[in-house]
């Protein structure tokens, strides 16, 4: 992927695509490690901390919902008069 160096105020910057920012779990004002390998002419950006990405499935969300509200729904069904 190629990126251009742009001027922002008195600084030169390389803008990263938001997809890379999202995948890396970065946000405004986060600190990242910048490693320069002059011999290989490579710059590496990496997280200084492990990234935890917690993905919940619909079943996980339903289980949580059921734990929180299940008793209330059960009480409603028991206390609701049946129509005849």
Buried (B, 14 or more C-beta within 10 A) or exposed (E): EEEEEEEEEEEEEEEEEEEEBEEBEBEEEEEEEEEEEEEEEEEEEEEEEEEEEEEEEEEEEEEEEEEEEEEEEEEEEEEEEEEE
